[in-house]
Amino acid sequence: MIYHLTIILLCQLAGEFLSQSLDLIVPGPVVGMIILLALFLSVPKIAAAIQPTALGLLSHLSLLFVPAGVGIVGHLDRLGSDGIPILIALGISTALAITVAALVFVGVNRLVGGGK
């Protein structure tokens, strides 16, 4: 398990390094996931070996939301004074994210011929 976590974290570190050094607009963890996907596609045995560790991480994903909840509780006074602008920003960004995801899905579906 430690070996598998090391591979995952090394891919994230490489992605962060590439993102920072090449001044990419894509965040380092995303570049790291692309590196990890390339590794999985090139060496399927690694993907099969890492799968139990990844599933274990995913089963405890809710723990990653605890710091965000603590941050919200720690800044409740600010949430009270700036709550409306924050809600508007969250609403607009959520709508934009859903719209972009739908447009990308439609575009990829057309590219692979799913619309026939």
Protein Blocks (a to p, Z undefined) as FASTA:
>chain_A
ZZmmmmmmmmmmmmmmmmmmnopabdfklmmmmmmmmmmmmmmmlmmmmmmmmmmmmmmm
mmmmmmmmmmmmmmmmmmmmmmmmmmmmmmmmmmmmmmmmmmmmmmmmmmnopmZZ
